[in-house]
Amino acid sequence: MGRKPPTGDASPPGRGASRKAIEAAALVKEYGTTLKTRALRGVDLSIDAGEFMAIIGQSGSGKSTLLNILGLLDRPTGGSLYLLGQNMHTLDRKGLAAFRNEHLGFVFQFHHLLPEFSVRENLMMPAWIAGSGEHPSSPDRIDEVLDILGLGDVTEKGADALSGGQKQRVAIGRALVNSPDIVLADEPTGNLDSANSAQVYALFRRVNREWGTTFLIVTHDRGIAQQTDRIVEIRDGLVEQDVRNEYLPTEAGAR
């Protein structure tokens, strides 16, 4: 249920209507002034709309830096970035924030819920931040998300009364209420036991299959990565390998 990609002058030169969720070319990210450190050294990455993929790499490889840039939380030092066919370099800070709120969803290792608010109120937070309590975070949409998360019986509970697995499912719901085209997840199961990790993965798969949402999952867990459709490995700020996963469990790989 993601939105249609922007049309018109936003598409990269030489392309028609883009079916790409993400197109990054020669992305460079440097930190420091006198002594510069290159976290990314020319990353090329093309992701189709509706893909379900993982980015892996050791600590310090640049994978989180890449995710922050793709999620518009940071700007690259060099290179080009198109999301849903739109050139991100043409947008100012306000434009990037608006695009991020409308088209992207984020799930992190730590849920960052507001404990004094109920489950429903935490799900409403993205709409409140955007200045609208209506579409797309309507009551029907909230109920739809709660249903897919299996949280209908705890809707009015305070977030601090939930288990760790439930809190992470609420965080996932918060990422979904604005009907994002792309969900970026940074170590989303890193703070969960194996049973809850499997549940989170199953939720991601269901949303990807039923709603066509693009998923980009950063993880150090190769077991999780092996259950995605594509694995990109980052090493020393570059794409080391980019492979389609041929060893998916039948149920997980079904679409």
N, C-alpha and C positions, 0 to 999 in steps of 0.2 A: 504493500500500500504506500510505497514511497512516492514522492512527487515526481512529476515529469522534469527532466533536465531543462535548464534554461535554454532558450533558442536565440537565434540572431547572431550578432557580432561576437558573442562570447565563445563560440566554438573555435578550437585551434585551427590555424590556417590549413587549407587543403582537406578539411573534414566536413562531412555533412552533419546531420543530427547525431550527437554523440551518444553512444551506448556505453561509454566508459564512466565508471564511478570516479576513478582517480587516474590522472596521467601526470607523472612527475618525470622531469628530464634534467639530468646533470645537477641534482640538488647538492648544494654545498652549505655546510653550517660551520662557522668559525666562532670561537669564543676568545675573549681577550683583546687587548689593544697592542701593547708592545710585544708580548710573547703570545702568539696566536696558537690556539689548539683547534684542529679540524676534527669535529665530531662526525661530519659527513663529508665524503670526498668525491662526490659526483654520482649520486644514486639515480638510476633510471628504474621506474616502476610503473606498470600499466595494469589496472585492475578493472575488470568488467563489472557492470552493474549486476548485483545478485550473487557475486562470488562469496565464498566462505573460506577464508584463508588465514594462515598464521605467519607471523614474523618471529623468528627465533634468533638467538645470538647470545654470546657471553656478556657478562656485566661489562659495560664500557664499550661495547661494540658499536653503539650508535642507534640501536633499535628504538629506544624510548625517545631519543631526539627526533628520529624520523616520524614516529607516531605523533609527537607534539606538533611537528610542522604540517603533517597531513591533516591533523585536527584543528589547524589554525590557532593553536595555542602559542606558537612561536613562528617567526618569519625566517626563511632561509637567507643565507648570505648571498647565494647565487643559484642559478638554475630557474626552471619554470615549473609551475604547478597549476593544473586545471582540475577542478572538482565539478562533476556533473556537467562538463563542457564549458564551464566558466573560468576565465583567467583570474586567479586569485591575486595576481600582482596589480590588477586594476582597481582593487578595493582598498579603501582606507580602513582605519581601525574600526570605525563604526560599521562599515559595510561588512567587514570580516565577522564582527560579532553577530550581526543580523543573519548572515549566511550560516554561521555556526549554529545559532539557536534554531534556525528553521530546518536545516538539512542534516545535522550531525547529532549523534547521541554518544555519550561516553559512559563506560563502566570501568571503575578502577579497583585495585586490590582491596582498598578500604572503602567501605560503603559511604561514609560521610553523610549519613542521614542526620536530620535534626531531631533529637530525642524528645523534645517537648511537643512535637507534632505527631498526628496520627499517620497511619500508613497512607490513607487517601490524601491527606494534606501534603505529605512528602512527594507523592506523585504529581500533585498540582504545582509544585514549586517551579518547574520550567515555564509554565504558562504565566505564573505570577511575575517571574523575573522578566518575561517578555512584555508584561503589561496587559495581559489578556487572560481572563479566567474562562474564556469560551473556546471556540475551535482553535487547535485540534484537541485540546484537553477537555472535551465535553464530558458530562457524566457518563454517557454511553461509551466513550473512548476509555475512560478510567476503568469502567466495569469490564470492558473487553480485555484490557491489559491485566487487571486483577485475575480474571478468569484464566488467561493463558499462563499466569504465574502460579496459580493454585493458592491464591491469598484471599479469596473471597470471605473466609471466616475470620480474618483478623483485620478487616478494613479499618475499623475504628480504634484499634489498639494503638497505643503509643509506640514509637519505634524502639524505645528502650526496653520494651517488654517482649521483644522478638528474639528468637534464636539467631545465631550467626548466619546460618543458611537462609533464614527468612529475611534478614536484613539485606543480604546480598541480592536476593530476588526483588526486594523493594527497590534497590539501587538500579537493577536492570529495568524494572518497570518505569522508573523515573527517566531512564534513557530512551524509553520507547513511546512515551505518551505524546510526544510531538510528531509522531510518525516520521522518524528520520529516514533518509535514504541510505545513510551509512552509519554503522555503529563501530566505534573504535574502543577496544577493550584492552586495558593494560594490566596484565597479570590478574585477570578477574577471579581466578580460583586459587591464587597464591596464599590466601588466608583461610582456606577451607579444607575440611577433611575430604577423603576420597569420595564418600557418598554424596556430599553436597557439591563437590566438584563435578561429578557426573550429572547431577541434576541441573546445574548451571549450563553445562555443555548441551544437554538435551533441550533446554529452553532456547538457547541460541539457535540450535538446529531447527527447532520448530518454527521460530520466527523467520528465519532465513527461508525455509521451505514454503510457509504459508503466506508470508507478506512480501517476499522478494527483497528483503533488506540485505544490503551488502555488509558483511562482517569482516573486520580486520582485527585479529587477536594477537597481541604481543604476549609471548610466554617463554619461560625458560624450561617448561615441562614438555619434553619431546613426546611424551605419551599423549598429551592434549593435542599437540601439533599434528601428530600422526592421524588424528581423527578429522582433520580438516581436508579440504579438497586440494589445497595448494600450500606449499611451504616455501617461504623466502628466508634465507639465512643471511644475516648481516654480520660482516666481520671487518673490523678496522675501518668502519665508515663506508663500506662498499657492499654491494650485493655479491655474496660469495657463491650462492646457488639459488636457483628458482625452479622448483620441481612440482609437477602434478603428483598428488598422492595416489598411488595405485593400490594401496593396501587398506582401504576403508572397510570397516565392518558393514555388512549388507544393510542393516537397519539405519545406521548413522548416515550412510551414503545415499540413501533413498531420497528422491526429490519428487 
